[in-house]
Amino acid sequence: MPASGRAGGPNAAGGQAGEPHSAPAVELNDALARLIADVERELGAELGDLDRPGKQRAVRLLRERGAFGLRKSVSSVADALGVTRFTVYNYLNREVD
């Protein structure tokens, strides 16, 4: 019985230790998903269905709303747009020029 008690202790602690680390990541992913959904509603289509100027506008809107301050956001936005990260960086750099 003490062995199962010990096994239960680390498992419980492992679950508790994992929760605080995963919760902020989930919140950030949810924040990015909300930003993407807002832009999709505003533009009237899913990001992947937009033409190139529409995708560039979507990236501009997401940048203005702070989406690219979130970790791994470029990869997530690229996936939503159906383009590469390189393309998203090009769209971002085009906005700066």
C-alpha positions as CSV (number, residue, x, y, z in Angstrom):
1,M,0.0,0.0,0.0
2,P,2.8,2.5,0.7
3,A,4.2,1.8,-2.8
4,S,0.8,2.8,-4.4
5,G,0.7,5.8,-2.1
6,R,4.2,6.9,-3.4
7,A,3.2,6.2,-6.9
8,G,0.1,8.3,-6.5
9,G,2.0,11.2,-4.9
10,P,4.4,11.8,-7.8
11,N,1.6,11.4,-10.3
12,A,-0.5,13.9,-8.5
13,A,2.4,16.3,-8.2
14,G,3.3,15.7,-11.9
15,G,-0.2,16.6,-12.9
16,Q,-0.2,19.7,-10.7
17,A,3.2,20.8,-11.9
18,G,2.1,20.3,-15.5
19,E,-1.1,22.3,-15.2
20,P,0.5,25.8,-14.4
21,H,2.8,25.4,-17.3
22,S,0.2,24.3,-19.8
23,A,-2.5,26.7,-18.7
24,P,-0.8,29.9,-19.9
25,A,0.1,28.2,-23.2
26,V,-3.6,27.2,-23.6
27,E,-4.7,30.7,-22.8
28,L,-2.2,32.2,-25.4
29,N,-3.4,29.7,-28.0
30,D,-7.0,30.6,-27.2
31,A,-6.1,34.3,-27.5
32,L,-4.5,33.7,-30.9
33,A,-7.4,31.6,-32.1
34,R,-9.8,34.4,-31.0
35,L,-7.8,37.0,-32.9
36,I,-7.8,34.8,-36.0
37,A,-11.5,34.2,-35.7
38,D,-12.2,37.9,-35.3
39,V,-10.2,38.7,-38.5
40,E,-12.0,35.9,-40.4
41,R,-15.3,37.4,-39.4
42,E,-14.2,40.9,-40.3
43,L,-12.9,39.7,-43.7
44,G,-15.9,37.4,-44.3
45,A,-13.9,34.2,-45.0
46,E,-11.5,31.7,-43.5
47,L,-7.9,32.9,-43.8
48,G,-7.0,30.0,-46.0
49,D,-9.7,30.9,-48.5
50,L,-8.5,34.5,-49.0
51,D,-6.7,35.6,-52.1
52,R,-3.1,37.0,-51.7
53,P,-4.2,40.6,-51.0
54,G,-6.7,39.3,-48.5
55,K,-4.1,37.3,-46.7
56,Q,-1.8,40.3,-46.6
57,R,-4.6,42.3,-45.1
58,A,-5.3,39.6,-42.6
59,V,-1.6,39.6,-41.5
60,R,-1.7,43.4,-41.2
61,L,-4.9,43.2,-39.0
62,L,-3.3,40.5,-36.8
63,R,-0.2,42.5,-36.4
64,E,-2.2,45.6,-35.4
65,R,-4.0,43.5,-32.8
66,G,-0.8,42.2,-31.3
67,A,-1.1,38.6,-32.5
68,F,2.6,38.3,-33.4
69,G,3.7,39.1,-29.9
70,L,2.5,35.7,-28.9
71,R,4.9,32.8,-29.0
72,K,4.7,30.5,-32.1
73,S,2.1,32.8,-33.6
74,V,3.8,33.0,-37.0
75,S,3.5,29.2,-37.4
76,S,-0.1,29.2,-36.3
77,V,-1.0,32.1,-38.6
78,A,0.9,30.5,-41.5
79,D,-1.1,27.2,-40.9
80,A,-4.4,29.2,-40.9
81,L,-3.5,31.1,-44.1
82,G,-2.2,27.9,-45.8
83,V,1.2,29.5,-46.5
84,T,4.7,29.1,-45.1
85,R,6.2,31.0,-42.2
86,F,8.5,32.6,-44.7
87,T,5.5,34.0,-46.5
88,V,4.1,35.4,-43.3
89,Y,7.4,37.0,-42.5
90,N,7.4,38.5,-46.1
91,Y,3.9,39.9,-45.5
92,L,5.1,41.4,-42.2
93,N,8.2,42.9,-43.7
94,R,6.2,44.4,-46.6
95,E,4.1,46.2,-44.0
96,V,7.2,47.8,-42.5
97,D,8.6,49.0,-45.8
